[in-house]
């Protein structure tokens, strides 16, 4: 039986060594997170236009949030350097190293919302112009045919368009064509206007089948007015370049909008030099840098205090937990080579081990279920909720502690057997 005890001691030694190693080699603190971005808040940096005032982005997208997954990790050295709560150190080791990962995750939803909003504006623009031209053609036909006045009363631009199957899909496809024209690297106001003219020509040709409109109302003068309206919309969307002739690529303007929005938000809160575009920065890089600046600027002081306290507690806890495993290693190693080879766990092991279980497995499980209601409305950051799955250096050791509990029960049986055997050999048991 002593051999069995010594074999169990080897297992306990191995388990303790592995637990100690994981305490120092695992990330001190890390978490996987799912954040819910406020669609309405993100949509605010898209400029409002004459045609976008009635657009409900949330309703149109069918959701008020966009979920983004992010990850954070703080290693041993980082923990040691940020446990004093220093803002610059926390930014350097906790935020700066990770925020660009968040930024990359934000690229897709930001581009999606921006492109959707712009396409919606273009769609509204086309639909409005087509409706006006068909209505004008209808009115011209009515003026030319007063004898048909009663017959023509039932006709409107809307029902003519409906009969010609000019539905939402129809105008959506038109908006894509106009979007692609404006996204051309060499796009100009004239080239985009020509595409719009062609679309209106095509729509009038379809509507003409109704035989109740006179398309001669669509003149060069009309086209000039349409172009003026388009230029007004493009200016409101900040798509016209400084030369007043060329158009910015629509697919790239998400970062222009983001930069404009962030510059406005950060104005007066950071040095003016931080808001200026640096040499070699394109629209995307500039927007990313400003977003990083925004995050670290808007983060409240209490965040840094909490990170400091948590880091200090984890740093101390790391050595406390390592201490109980190392003591168990030493006791087990010494006892293995004695006549009474059973090791001693002791109450200290179970008490501190219980705390380790809470910090390890307990924190991970609790974080997943109890952080759903965290909000950031007071920070100005467009987050609706955050779900964190925290993980500390104690996670693996806490699982090994659970294994130690099971092992202790089995070990106790063999321990009692060996004790009884020794008592019998010493004549203590009759």
C-alpha positions in Angstrom: 0.0 0.0 0.0 2.9 2.4 0.6 3.9 1.9 -3.0 0.4 3.0 -4.0 0.7 6.1 -1.8 4.1 6.9 -3.3 2.6 6.5 -6.8 -0.2 8.9 -5.9 2.4 11.3 -4.5 4.1 11.3 -7.9 0.7 12.2 -9.5 0.2 15.0 -6.9 3.7 16.3 -7.6 3.0 16.3 -11.3 -0.3 18.0 -10.9 1.2 20.7 -8.6 4.1 21.4 -10.9 1.7 21.8 -13.9 -0.6 24.1 -11.9 2.4 26.2 -10.8 3.7 26.5 -14.4 0.3 27.5 -15.7 0.1 30.3 -13.1 3.0 32.0 -14.6 2.8 31.0 -18.3 -0.9 31.7 -18.9 -2.1 35.1 -19.7 -2.6 36.9 -16.4 -5.9 38.3 -17.6 -7.7 37.9 -20.9 -11.2 37.8 -22.2 -13.2 37.2 -25.3 -15.9 39.7 -25.8 -19.0 40.2 -27.9 -19.9 43.9 -28.1 -23.1 45.3 -29.5 -22.6 48.4 -31.5 -25.4 51.0 -31.5 -26.5 51.2 -35.2 -28.2 54.6 -34.6 -25.1 56.0 -33.0 -22.8 54.8 -35.8 -25.2 56.2 -38.4 -24.9 59.7 -36.9 -21.6 60.4 -38.6 -23.2 60.0 -42.1 -24.2 63.5 -43.2 -27.9 64.2 -43.4 -29.2 65.3 -46.8 -32.5 66.4 -48.2 -33.3 62.8 -49.1 -31.9 61.0 -46.0 -34.0 62.8 -43.3 -36.7 60.1 -43.5 -34.4 57.2 -43.7 -34.6 55.0 -40.6 -31.4 53.0 -40.7 -32.4 50.9 -37.7 -35.7 49.9 -39.2 -34.3 49.4 -42.7 -31.5 47.2 -41.5 -33.9 45.3 -39.2 -31.7 45.6 -36.2 -30.5 48.2 -33.8 -27.2 46.6 -33.0 -24.3 45.0 -34.9 -22.3 42.4 -32.9 -18.6 42.4 -33.1 -16.2 39.9 -31.4 -13.0 41.1 -29.8 -10.2 39.7 -27.7 -8.0 41.2 -25.0 -5.0 39.7 -23.3 -2.6 41.0 -20.6 0.5 39.0 -19.8 2.7 38.8 -16.7 5.0 41.7 -17.7 2.0 43.9 -18.7 0.3 43.1 -15.3 3.4 44.2 -13.4 3.6 47.5 -15.3 0.0 48.6 -15.1 -0.9 47.6 -11.6 -0.1 51.2 -10.4 -3.0 52.4 -12.5 -0.9 54.7 -14.7 -3.0 55.8 -17.7 -0.2 55.9 -20.2 1.0 52.4 -19.2 -2.5 51.0 -19.4 -3.0 52.5 -22.8 0.3 51.1 -24.0 -0.1 47.6 -22.6 -3.8 47.1 -22.6 -5.5 49.4 -25.1 -3.0 50.4 -27.8 -1.9 46.8 -28.4 -5.5 45.7 -28.9 -7.6 48.6 -30.1 -6.5 48.3 -33.7 -8.0 44.8 -33.6 -11.3 46.3 -32.5 -10.9 48.9 -35.3 -10.4 46.2 -37.9 -13.6 44.6 -36.6 -15.4 47.9 -36.9 -14.4 48.4 -40.5 -17.1 46.1 -41.9 -20.1 47.5 -39.9 -19.0 51.1 -40.5 -18.6 50.5 -44.2 -21.9 48.7 -44.3 -23.9 51.4 -42.5 -22.3 54.2 -44.6 -22.7 52.5 -47.9 -26.3 51.6 -47.0 -27.1 55.2 -46.1 -25.5 56.5 -49.2 -27.2 54.0 -51.5 -30.5 54.9 -49.8 -29.9 58.6 -50.6 -29.1 57.8 -54.2 -32.2 55.6 -54.5 -34.3 58.4 -53.0 -32.7 60.9 -55.4 -33.5 58.7 -58.5 -37.0 57.9 -57.4 -37.8 61.6 -56.7 -36.4 62.7 -60.1 -38.2 60.0 -62.0 -41.5 60.7 -60.2 -41.1 64.5 -61.0 -40.4 63.9 -64.7 -43.2 61.4 -65.1 -45.6 63.8 -63.3 -44.4 66.7 -65.6 -44.9 64.5 -68.7 -48.4 63.6 -67.4 -49.3 67.3 -66.8 -48.0 68.2 -70.3 -50.2 65.5 -71.8 -53.2 66.7 -69.9 -52.6 70.2 -71.1 -52.4 69.0 -74.7 -55.6 66.9 -74.4 -58.2 68.9 -72.5 -60.9 66.7 -74.0 -59.6 63.7 -72.0 -59.6 65.6 -68.7 -62.1 63.3 -66.9 -60.4 60.2 -68.2 -56.9 61.4 -67.1 -58.0 62.3 -63.6 -57.4 58.7 -62.4 -53.7 58.9 -63.6 -50.9 59.9 -61.3 -47.1 59.5 -61.5 -47.3 56.9 -58.8 -49.8 54.6 -60.5 -48.1 55.0 -63.9 -44.9 53.9 -62.2 -46.7 51.0 -60.5 -48.2 49.8 -63.8 -44.7 50.0 -65.4 -43.4 47.8 -62.6 -41.1 50.5 -61.2 -41.0 49.1 -57.7 -38.5 49.3 -54.9 -36.3 46.6 -56.6 -36.3 48.6 -59.8 -35.0 51.7 -58.1 -32.6 49.7 -56.0 -31.0 48.4 -59.1 -30.8 52.0 -60.5 -29.2 53.1 -57.3 -26.5 50.4 -57.7 -25.7 51.7 -61.2 -25.4 55.2 -59.9 -23.3 54.1 -57.0 -20.9 52.2 -59.3 -20.6 55.3 -61.5 -19.7 57.4 -58.5 -17.3 54.8 -57.3 -15.2 54.9 -60.4 -11.7 56.2 -59.7 -12.1 58.8 -62.5 -15.7 59.7 -61.6 -16.8 63.3 -62.3 -20.0 65.2 -61.7 -20.7 65.0 -65.4 -20.1 61.2 -65.7 -22.4 60.6 -62.7 -25.0 63.0 -64.0 -25.0 61.2 -67.4 -25.8 57.9 -65.7 -28.7 59.5 -63.9 -29.9 61.0 -67.2 -29.8 57.5 -68.8 -31.8 56.0 -65.9 -34.5 58.7 -66.2 -34.6 58.2 -70.0 -35.1 54.5 -69.5 -37.8 55.1 -66.9 -39.7 57.6 -69.1 -39.5 55.1 -72.0 -41.2 52.5 -69.8 -43.8 54.9 -68.5 -44.5 56.1 -72.1 -46.2 52.7 -72.7 -49.1 54.1 -70.7 -49.9 56.5 -73.6 -50.9 59.2 -71.2 -47.6 61.1 -70.9 -45.7 63.4 -73.2 -41.9 62.9 -72.7 -41.1 66.1 -74.7 -41.3 67.8 -71.3 -38.0 66.3 -70.6 -35.6 68.9 -72.1 -32.0 69.9 -71.8 -33.2 72.6 -69.4 -34.8 69.9 -67.3 -31.5 68.0 -67.3 -29.6 71.0 -66.1 -32.0 71.3 -63.1 -31.5 67.6 -62.4 -27.8 68.0 -62.5 -28.0 71.0 -60.0 -30.1 68.8 -57.7 -27.6 66.0 -57.9 -24.6 68.3 -57.2 -26.5 69.6 -54.2 -26.9 66.1 -52.9 -23.3 65.2 -53.6 -22.1 68.2 -51.8 -24.3 67.4 -48.8 -22.7 63.9 -48.8 -19.3 65.5 -49.0 -18.5 63.6 -52.1 -17.4 66.5 -54.3 -13.6 67.0 -54.4 -12.0 70.4 -53.9 -11.8 71.0 -57.6 -15.6 71.0 -57.8 -15.5 68.6 -60.7 -14.5 65.2 -59.6 -16.3 62.9 -57.2 -14.7 61.0 -54.3 -15.0 57.2 -54.4 -18.1 56.2 -52.5 -16.6 53.0 -51.3 -13.9 54.9 -49.4 -15.9 57.7 -47.8 -16.8 55.7 -44.7 -13.5 56.7 -43.3 -13.9 60.3 -44.4 -17.2 60.4 -42.5 -15.7 58.7 -39.5 -12.7 61.1 -39.5 -15.0 64.1 -39.7 -17.2 62.8 -36.9 -14.3 62.0 -34.7 -12.5 65.3 -35.3 -15.7 67.0 -34.2 -16.0 64.9 -31.1 -12.3 65.3 -30.2 -12.0 69.0 -30.9 -10.9 70.7 -27.7 -10.3 67.4 -25.9 -6.9 66.7 -27.5 -4.1 68.7 -29.0 -4.9 70.1 -32.4 -1.8 68.4 -33.9 -3.3 65.0 -33.1 -6.3 65.8 -35.3 -4.2 66.6 -38.3 -3.6 64.0 -41.0 0.0 62.8 -40.8 2.2 62.3 -43.9 1.5 59.1 -45.7 -1.9 58.4 -43.9 -4.7 57.5 -46.2 -8.4 57.9 -45.3 -8.5 54.5 -43.6 -5.3 54.9 -41.6 -6.3 58.4 -40.5 -9.8 57.2 -39.4 -8.2 54.3 -37.5 -5.8 56.5 -35.6 -8.5 59.0 -34.7 -10.7 56.2 -33.5 -7.9 54.9 -31.3 -7.4 58.5 -29.9 -11.2 58.7 -29.3 -11.3 55.4 -27.4 -8.4 56.4 -25.0 -9.7 59.9 -24.6 -13.3 59.0 -23.8 -12.4 56.2 -21.5 -13.3 57.3 -17.9 -10.7 57.6 -15.2 -12.5 54.9 -13.2 -11.6 52.4 -15.9 -7.9 52.9 -15.3 -8.4 52.7 -11.5 -10.2 49.4 -11.9 -7.6 48.0 -14.2 -4.9 49.0 -11.7 -6.6 47.4 -8.7 -7.4 44.3 -10.7 -3.9 44.0 -12.0 -2.4 44.5 -8.5 -4.7 41.9 -7.0 -3.9 39.4 -9.8 -0.2 40.0 -9.4 -0.4 39.3 -5.6 -2.7 36.4 -6.1 -0.4 34.8 -8.6 2.3 34.3 -6.0 -0.2 33.4 -3.2 -1.6 30.6 -5.3 1.8 29.5 -6.5 2.8 29.4 -2.8 0.2 26.8 -1.9 1.2 24.5 -4.8 4.9 24.9 -4.1 4.4 24.1 -0.4 2.4 21.0 -1.4 5.3 20.0 -3.8 7.8 20.4 -1.0 5.8 18.5 1.6 4.9 15.7 -0.8 8.5 15.4 -2.0 9.8 15.1 1.5 7.1 12.7 2.8 7.5 10.4 -0.2 10.9 9.2 1.1 9.8 8.8 4.7 8.3 5.8 6.6 5.0 7.6 6.7 4.8 8.7 3.0 1.4 10.3 2.9 1.4 14.0 2.1 -0.5 16.7 3.9 -3.0 18.9 2.1 -4.1 20.9 5.1 -6.9 23.4 5.5 -4.7 26.2 4.0 -4.7 24.3 0.7 -8.5 24.0 0.5 -9.2 27.6 1.6 -6.8 29.3 -0.8 -7.5 26.7 -3.4 -11.2 27.6 -3.1 -10.3 31.3 -3.8 -8.3 30.1 -6.8 -11.4 28.2 -8.0 -13.5 31.4 -7.7 -10.9 33.5 -9.6 -10.4 30.9 -12.2 -13.4 28.8 -13.3 -15.9 30.9 -11.3 -15.0 34.2 -12.9 -15.1 32.8 -16.4 -18.5 31.3 -15.9 -19.9 34.3 -14.0 -18.5 36.7 -16.5 -20.3 35.1 -19.4 -23.7 35.3 -17.7 -23.5 38.5 -15.6 -21.9 41.0 -17.9 -24.8 41.1 -20.4 -26.2 44.3 -18.8 -23.0 46.4 -18.9 -23.6 49.6 -20.9 -21.4 52.4 -22.0 -24.0 55.1 -22.6 -22.2 57.6 -20.3 -18.9 57.3 -22.2 -20.1 58.5 -25.6 -18.8 55.2 -27.1 -21.4 53.7 -29.4 -21.8 50.5 -27.5 -25.2 49.1 -26.4 -23.9 46.1 -24.4 -20.9 44.0 -23.7 -20.7 40.3 -23.0 -17.3 39.3 -21.5 -15.9 35.9 -21.1 -13.0 36.7 -18.7 -10.1 34.3 -18.1 -7.3 34.6 -15.6 -4.1 32.8 -15.0 -6.0 30.7 -12.4 -8.4 29.0 -14.8 -6.2 25.9 -15.6 -4.9 25.7 -12.0 -8.5 25.9 -10.7 -9.4 22.9 -12.9 -6.4 21.1 -11.5 -7.6 22.0 -8.0 -10.9 20.3 -8.8 -8.9 17.3 -9.9 -7.0 17.5 -6.6 -10.3 17.3 -4.7 -11.3 14.1 -6.4 -7.7 12.8 -5.9 -7.8 13.7 -2.2 -10.9 11.4 -1.6 -9.2 8.5 -3.3 -5.9 9.3 -1.6 -7.6 9.4 1.8 -8.7 5.8 1.4 -5.2 4.5 0.7 -3.8 6.8 3.4 -6.2 5.2 6.0 -5.2 1.7 4.8 -1.5 2.5 5.2 -2.0 4.0 8.6 -3.9 0.9 9.8 -1.2 -1.3 8.3 1.5 0.6 10.2 -0.4 0.3 13.4 -0.8 -3.4 13.0 3.0 -3.7 12.4 3.6 -1.7 15.5 1.2 -3.9 17.5 -1.2 -1.0 18.0 -4.1 -2.8 16.4 -5.1 -6.2 17.9 
